[in-house]
């Protein structure tokens, strides 16, 4: 192999290695910043990762908001009308947070099945619903209607 061809092959090899390292770094950074959304039904089915951050959304269940004695920690249930997940948040809740309100919480699921939130979002009026939450509620509603129709047809 002549020296020019050897030098060219070495240069191409270094460029491929450099592109590979750059791609790996970019994909690694993307993976660390990727935040998935799960509904309470998906969490109940075991689709949500334990110990890895993700978002959960739904409606705050009625009569579920409980404040701890420290004054900052609040526990409440989030539902998609099919399943419910308990959320625990330490901090000041948004002004629009209330029972029956649609929320999105960022955090992670602990070993006991409680979602420990680092942030709770309720930025719109009671008519707003994030698209993921609306889809989840619609799916749960449709499944409930199908179950009722099956029960009625059996009788």
Secondary structure, DSSP 8 states (H G I E B T S, - for coil): --HHHHHHHHHHHHHHHHHHHHHHHHHHHHHHH--EEEEHHHHHTT-S-BSS-EEEEEEE-TT--EE-TTSSEEEEEEE-SS-EEEEEEES---TT--TT-EEEEEEEE-TTS-EEEEEEE--S-TT---HHHHHHHHHHHHHHHHHHHHHHHH-
